[in-house]
Amino acid sequence: MKKIALGVCSSISLYKACEIIRLFQEEGFSVRVIMTEKATRFINPYLFTSLTGERTIVHLFDEQQRPIEHISLVDEVSLLLVAPATANIIGKLASGVADDFLSTFYLAVKCPVLIAPAMNEAMFLHPQTQENIRKLKNLGVEFVEPESGYLACGKKGPGRLASPEKIVQKSLRLVRSKEIFKNKVILITAGPTREFLDPVRYLSNPSSGKMGYELAREAYELGAEVILISGPVDLEPPAEVYVEKVITAEEMRQAVLKHYARADVVVMAAAVADFKFSQSLPDKVKKEKIGPSLTIEKTPDILQELGASKSQQLLVGFAAETSQVTDRAFQKMKQKNLDLMVANDVSRPETGFGSDDNEVWLLWPDGRSKKIPRMSKRKISQQIFSEIEVLLNERQRNS
Ligand SMILES: Cc1cc2nc3c(=O)[nH]c(=O)nc-3n(C[C@H](O)[C@H](O)[C@H](O)COP(=O)(O)O)c2cc1C
């Protein structure tokens, strides 16, 4: 079922529901909006009707709806998301009050329920609200924690609605999780590394980290525990993913090795700098003192090291090439003892480094290969994980 029921309550942040709807639609989900009556004081339900193409529900007793709509709709939706959720609706749901469509529908649904609170910080921190949240959590209701920051009331503190991206990512985890990924630890690296000559000069590459961050998001949505080791990038990490930020190849190596023993799957999507300066100086070197040549040396080959000490881990590598892409990537895969190699041609500006799209070859050690034509990095990450799923299932069958 690819329909989400979205409950919208009377908080100023309800304008963010428009973005939430758009993000679900981009993922191929349709949305049916249920507004509380007070929410309609802020915005006309027609806004959501126009965005979703389906009549927004407000009233329990409405002759234009199907008879007993709050029961008929139950079988059509895979998630009930309430965003923004007021202190009032949280209190009503926690105590089983069913005096409007949304609260009545909550008692009728069998699908997962996700609540994204939004309110003034005093209201959020009030022991009564906290007690209501605890009660709902104990009943299996999931929450997207509100963020801290400036609130509509002019105060600062926790209570701001989480970002639409986080809300949608957590929603998708609830509807897309797969058994094979549950309880699996997936370690992903992303972005470039920087190898400093002094505090203001470094060797690096144009990696944006987009591919690795999309992979982390996909692994999270499929239900895994995700550890993301990220080089310096300008990206928002996916929801509820443990992130460790590193700068240099050696720091990335240390961070990866620290988590390697626990990992079931490792995807090395980072573009680790191949070289570093032989000397890294603590103070800025005067231009005049830098000679015509600088000595560089190789950075550690993290994938090689992981491949050499591999036990239960499924090891996925990335190869960025500019010519003979598949031949070189195949050799690397063999040399590094990988289970799957993703090869991309970074010489093309529309794919590869920094772009939103990619076009890759998937290579397996048994000689199989598959081309994934140009598509968004989001879609590429889904294709890669469906192959990882096949490999994990094979392993499970053989164990
Ligand atoms: C301008 C304005 C903004 C409000 N913002 C919020 C809010 O962000 N969170 C909240 O819990 N209540 C907020 N309230 C209070 C709720 O609207 C009020 O508790 C209402 O009864 C909730 O009804 P509902 O849960 O059926 O939408 C706001 C009220 C006003 C007038």
Ligand as a Chemical Component Dictionary entry (heavy atoms), coordinates in Angstrom:
data_LIG
# 
_chem_comp.id                   LIG 
_chem_comp.type                 NON-POLYMER 
_chem_comp.pdbx_formal_charge   0 
_chem_comp.three_letter_code    LIG 
# 
loop_
_chem_comp_atom.comp_id 
_chem_comp_atom.atom_id 
_chem_comp_atom.alt_atom_id 
_chem_comp_atom.type_symbol 
_chem_comp_atom.charge 
_chem_comp_atom.model_Cartn_x 
_chem_comp_atom.model_Cartn_y 
_chem_comp_atom.model_Cartn_z 
_chem_comp_atom.pdbx_ordinal 
LIG C1  C1  C 0 -1.341 31.082 16.834 1  
LIG C2  C2  C 0 -1.417 29.769 17.559 2  
LIG C3  C3  C 0 -0.395 28.873 17.420 3  
LIG C4  C4  C 0 -0.422 27.653 18.092 4  
LIG N1  N1  N 0 0.599  26.778 17.928 5  
LIG C5  C5  C 0 0.573  25.609 18.598 6  
LIG C6  C6  C 0 1.639  24.683 18.455 7  
LIG O1  O1  O 0 2.590  24.882 17.675 8  
LIG N2  N2  N 0 1.579  23.535 19.165 9  
LIG C7  C7  C 0 0.547  23.262 20.020 10 
LIG O2  O2  O 0 0.584  22.200 20.651 11 
LIG N3  N3  N 0 -0.453 24.113 20.152 12 
LIG C8  C8  C 0 -0.484 25.286 19.478 13 
LIG N4  N4  N 0 -1.519 26.155 19.634 14 
LIG C9  C9  C 0 -2.618 25.797 20.540 15 
LIG C10 C10 C 0 -3.555 24.812 19.842 16 
LIG O3  O3  O 0 -4.065 25.405 18.668 17 
LIG C11 C11 C 0 -4.700 24.441 20.781 18 
LIG O4  O4  O 0 -4.193 23.730 21.878 19 
LIG C12 C12 C 0 -5.779 23.666 20.079 20 
LIG O5  O5  O 0 -6.817 23.372 20.981 21 
LIG C13 C13 C 0 -5.235 22.377 19.496 22 
LIG O6  O6  O 0 -6.255 21.749 18.734 23 
LIG P1  P1  P 0 -5.947 20.528 17.736 24 
LIG O7  O7  O 0 -5.001 19.616 18.428 25 
LIG O8  O8  O 0 -7.304 19.886 17.559 26 
LIG O9  O9  O 0 -5.434 21.083 16.459 27 
LIG C14 C14 C 0 -1.524 27.360 18.929 28 
LIG C15 C15 C 0 -2.567 28.274 19.048 29 
LIG C16 C16 C 0 -2.533 29.458 18.378 30 
LIG C17 C17 C 0 -3.677 30.422 18.511 31 
# 
loop_
_chem_comp_bond.comp_id 
_chem_comp_bond.atom_id_1 
_chem_comp_bond.atom_id_2 
_chem_comp_bond.value_order 
_chem_comp_bond.pdbx_ordinal 
LIG C1  C2  SING 1  
LIG C2  C3  SING 2  
LIG C2  C16 DOUB 3  
LIG C3  C4  DOUB 4  
LIG C4  N1  SING 5  
LIG C4  C14 SING 6  
LIG N1  C5  DOUB 7  
LIG C5  C6  SING 8  
LIG C5  C8  SING 9  
LIG C6  O1  DOUB 10 
LIG C6  N2  SING 11 
LIG N2  C7  SING 12 
LIG C7  O2  DOUB 13 
LIG C7  N3  SING 14 
LIG N3  C8  DOUB 15 
LIG C8  N4  SING 16 
LIG N4  C9  SING 17 
LIG N4  C14 SING 18 
LIG C9  C10 SING 19 
LIG C10 O3  SING 20 
LIG C10 C11 SING 21 
LIG C11 O4  SING 22 
LIG C11 C12 SING 23 
LIG C12 O5  SING 24 
LIG C12 C13 SING 25 
LIG C13 O6  SING 26 
LIG O6  P1  SING 27 
LIG P1  O7  DOUB 28 
LIG P1  O8  SING 29 
LIG P1  O9  SING 30 
LIG C14 C15 DOUB 31 
LIG C15 C16 SING 32 
LIG C16 C17 SING 33 
# 
